[in-house]
């Protein structure tokens, strides 16, 4: 779900559909500003005034789009979850895992770099037991993972990756490996001795995660020349000769 397809909750009944490009753009700005405020101050500490200020709106205008803080918080989390799920569209049965999984990981790392505050907000919600989006995790997220697990099992059946890969736990591994650069950036930066992760560090991190996951899953580049084992490059042994 993106800002354009989400719904706004009101105190008078079910969510009302959003419409109009200007409204959609304004709501997208609000969601992004709210994600930063919630991530920095937590749900309890954040106020609608803080969010309105961050979004560059009068508080009354913010209430026009979102009647109360909880509705806005849920909208932010739902929007973030759908943004995180979107790269999984690359995982299709007809696409080789070297390309598909590589794209998925690269996009996850890009989102981590571009929206670190949103990733930390999502992590905080999950650590609290996901009280606001638990229903989305148990339904939409679970259904998506089950669908993509079938794709990965198909890749294994075709011999495109190691047969002993646990497809479900592979997702947990990718999520942990990619989102740690946002959720624990202070730790990562401290160890690397940098103030923040710049393009070079992020490129290095992305390359590492790609190599680790793809090689760990026994996935090779189908377009690369077939590698030969070093022993195969040696001259073959000569047959013994029997001189008459």
C-alpha positions as CSV (number, residue, x, y, z in Angstrom):
1,X,0.0,0.0,0.0
2,X,1.4,3.4,-1.0
3,X,0.2,6.8,0.1
4,X,-1.9,6.8,-3.1
5,X,-3.9,3.7,-2.2
6,X,-4.1,3.8,1.5
7,X,-7.2,5.0,3.4
8,X,-7.7,7.6,6.0
9,X,-9.4,6.6,9.2
10,X,-12.1,8.8,10.7
11,X,-13.8,8.8,14.0
12,X,-17.2,8.5,12.3
13,X,-16.9,5.1,10.5
14,X,-14.6,3.0,8.3
15,X,-11.7,4.6,6.4
16,X,-12.6,6.9,3.6
17,X,-10.9,6.4,0.3
18,X,-8.3,9.0,-0.7
19,X,-8.5,10.7,-4.0
20,X,-6.9,13.4,-6.1
21,X,-3.2,13.8,-6.9
22,X,-2.7,16.9,-4.7
23,X,-4.3,15.1,-1.7
24,X,-2.2,12.0,-2.4
25,X,1.0,14.0,-2.6
26,X,0.2,15.9,0.6
27,X,-0.6,12.7,2.4
28,X,2.7,11.1,1.2
29,X,4.5,14.2,2.6
30,X,2.7,13.8,5.9
31,X,3.5,10.1,6.2
32,X,7.1,10.7,5.6
33,X,7.3,13.5,8.1
34,X,5.3,11.5,10.7
35,X,7.7,8.5,10.2
36,X,10.6,10.7,11.2
37,X,8.8,12.1,14.3
38,X,7.5,8.7,15.5
39,X,11.0,7.2,15.0
40,X,12.7,9.9,17.0
41,X,10.1,10.3,19.8
42,X,8.1,7.1,19.8
43,X,4.3,6.9,19.6
44,X,3.8,8.2,23.2
45,X,6.2,11.1,22.8
46,X,5.2,12.3,19.4
47,X,2.4,14.9,19.1
48,X,0.3,16.0,16.2
49,X,1.8,19.5,16.5
50,X,5.3,18.0,16.1
51,X,4.2,16.1,13.0
52,X,2.4,19.2,11.6
53,X,5.5,21.3,12.1
54,X,7.7,18.6,10.4
55,X,5.3,18.4,7.5
56,X,5.1,22.2,7.2
57,X,1.3,22.3,7.9
58,X,-0.9,24.0,10.4
59,X,-2.1,21.5,13.0
60,X,-5.7,22.0,11.8
61,X,-4.7,20.9,8.3
62,X,-3.1,17.8,9.6
63,X,-6.3,16.9,11.4
64,X,-8.1,17.3,8.1
65,X,-6.1,14.4,6.7
66,X,-5.8,12.3,9.9
67,X,-8.3,12.8,12.7
68,X,-6.1,11.4,15.5
69,X,-2.5,10.3,16.2
70,X,-3.3,6.6,16.2
71,X,-4.8,6.7,12.8
72,X,-1.7,8.5,11.5
73,X,0.6,6.0,13.2
74,X,-1.2,3.0,11.7
75,X,-1.1,4.7,8.2
76,X,2.6,5.3,8.5
77,X,3.3,1.7,9.5
78,X,1.1,0.3,6.8
79,X,2.7,2.5,4.2
80,X,6.1,1.5,5.3
81,X,5.3,-2.2,5.3
82,X,4.0,-2.0,1.7
83,X,7.1,-0.1,0.6
84,X,9.2,-2.9,2.1
85,X,7.2,-5.6,0.4
86,X,7.2,-4.1,-3.0
87,X,10.7,-5.3,-4.0
88,X,9.5,-8.9,-3.5
89,X,7.6,-8.5,-6.8
90,X,10.9,-9.3,-8.5
91,X,10.7,-12.9,-7.1
92,X,8.9,-14.7,-10.0
93,X,9.1,-18.3,-11.1
94,X,10.4,-17.4,-14.6
95,X,13.2,-15.2,-13.3
96,X,16.6,-16.7,-12.3
97,X,17.3,-16.3,-8.6
98,X,20.7,-14.7,-9.3
99,X,18.9,-11.8,-11.0
100,X,15.7,-11.9,-8.9
101,X,17.1,-12.3,-5.4
102,X,20.0,-10.0,-6.3
103,X,17.5,-7.3,-7.2
104,X,15.4,-7.9,-4.1
105,X,18.5,-7.6,-1.8
106,X,19.7,-4.5,-3.6
107,X,16.3,-2.8,-3.4
108,X,16.1,-3.7,0.3
109,X,19.5,-2.1,0.9
110,X,18.4,1.0,-1.1
111,X,15.3,1.5,1.1
112,X,17.4,1.0,4.2
113,X,19.7,3.8,3.0
114,X,16.9,6.1,1.9
115,X,14.5,5.6,4.8
116,X,16.5,4.6,7.9
117,X,14.1,6.3,10.3
118,X,11.1,4.4,8.8
119,X,13.0,1.1,9.2
120,X,13.7,1.9,12.9
121,X,10.1,2.8,13.5
122,X,9.0,-0.5,12.0
123,X,11.5,-2.4,14.2
124,X,10.3,-0.5,17.3
125,X,6.7,-1.5,16.5
126,X,7.7,-5.2,16.1
127,X,9.7,-5.2,19.3
128,X,6.6,-3.9,21.1
129,X,4.7,-7.0,19.8
130,X,3.3,-5.3,16.7
131,X,0.1,-4.0,18.5
132,X,-0.9,-1.8,15.6
133,X,0.1,-3.9,12.6
134,X,0.0,-7.4,13.9
135,X,-3.0,-8.1,11.7
136,X,-1.1,-7.1,8.6
137,X,1.8,-9.3,9.6
138,X,-0.4,-12.3,10.1
139,X,-2.3,-11.8,6.9
140,X,-0.7,-9.8,4.1
141,X,2.9,-10.4,5.0
142,X,2.4,-14.1,5.7
143,X,0.5,-14.6,2.5
144,X,3.2,-12.9,0.5
145,X,6.0,-14.9,2.1
146,X,4.1,-18.2,1.5
147,X,3.7,-17.2,-2.2
148,X,7.4,-16.4,-2.6
149,X,8.4,-19.6,-0.8
150,X,6.6,-21.5,-3.6
151,X,8.7,-19.6,-6.1
152,X,11.9,-20.4,-4.3
153,X,11.0,-24.0,-4.0
154,X,10.4,-24.0,-7.8
155,X,13.9,-22.6,-8.3
156,X,15.3,-25.4,-6.1
157,X,13.4,-28.0,-8.2
158,X,15.0,-26.6,-11.4
159,X,18.5,-26.9,-9.9
160,X,19.0,-23.1,-9.8
161,X,19.9,-23.1,-6.1
162,X,20.9,-25.4,-3.3
163,X,18.1,-27.9,-2.5
164,X,18.6,-27.6,1.3
165,X,17.8,-23.9,1.5
166,X,14.9,-23.1,3.9
167,X,12.9,-20.7,1.8
168,X,11.0,-19.2,4.7
169,X,14.0,-18.6,6.9
170,X,15.9,-17.1,3.9
171,X,13.5,-14.2,4.2
172,X,14.4,-13.7,7.8
173,X,18.1,-13.8,6.9
174,X,17.7,-11.2,4.2
175,X,15.6,-8.9,6.4
176,X,18.1,-9.1,9.2
177,X,21.1,-8.6,6.9
178,X,19.7,-5.5,5.1
179,X,17.7,-3.7,7.8
180,X,20.5,-3.9,10.4
181,X,22.2,-1.1,8.5
182,X,19.3,1.2,9.4
183,X,18.2,-0.2,12.7
184,X,21.7,-0.5,14.2
185,X,23.5,2.2,12.2
186,X,25.1,3.7,15.3
187,X,26.8,0.3,16.0
188,X,27.8,-0.2,12.4
189,X,29.2,3.4,12.1
190,X,31.1,3.0,15.4
191,X,32.8,-0.2,14.2
192,X,33.6,1.3,10.8
193,X,34.8,4.5,12.4
194,X,32.6,6.8,10.3
195,X,30.0,9.4,11.3
196,X,27.5,8.0,8.8
197,X,27.2,5.4,6.1
198,X,28.1,7.1,2.9
199,X,27.7,5.7,-0.7
200,X,31.0,3.8,-0.6
201,X,30.2,2.1,2.7
202,X,26.7,1.2,1.5
203,X,28.0,-0.2,-1.8
204,X,30.5,-2.3,0.2
205,X,27.7,-3.5,2.5
206,X,25.4,-4.3,-0.4
207,X,28.1,-6.3,-2.3
208,X,28.8,-8.2,0.9
209,X,25.2,-9.1,1.6
210,X,24.7,-10.1,-2.1
211,X,27.8,-12.4,-2.1
212,X,26.9,-14.0,1.3
213,X,23.3,-14.8,0.4
214,X,23.8,-15.8,-3.2
215,X,26.8,-18.0,-2.5
216,X,25.2,-19.4,0.7
217,X,22.2,-20.5,-1.4
218,X,24.4,-22.0,-4.1
219,X,23.3,-19.5,-6.7
220,X,25.6,-18.7,-9.6
221,X,25.4,-16.2,-12.4
222,X,23.9,-18.1,-15.4
223,X,25.5,-15.7,-17.8
224,X,29.0,-16.2,-16.5
225,X,31.4,-18.7,-18.2
226,X,31.2,-22.0,-16.4
227,X,33.9,-22.1,-13.8
228,X,36.3,-25.0,-13.9
229,X,37.8,-26.6,-10.8
230,X,41.6,-25.8,-10.6
231,X,42.4,-29.5,-11.0
232,X,40.4,-29.6,-14.2
233,X,42.9,-27.0,-15.6
234,X,45.9,-29.4,-15.2
235,X,47.1,-31.6,-18.1
236,X,45.4,-34.9,-18.0
237,X,47.5,-37.8,-16.9
238,X,49.1,-39.7,-19.7
239,X,48.2,-43.4,-20.3
240,X,51.2,-45.7,-19.5
241,X,52.9,-46.8,-22.6
242,X,54.1,-50.3,-23.3
243,X,57.0,-50.2,-25.8
244,X,57.2,-53.4,-27.8
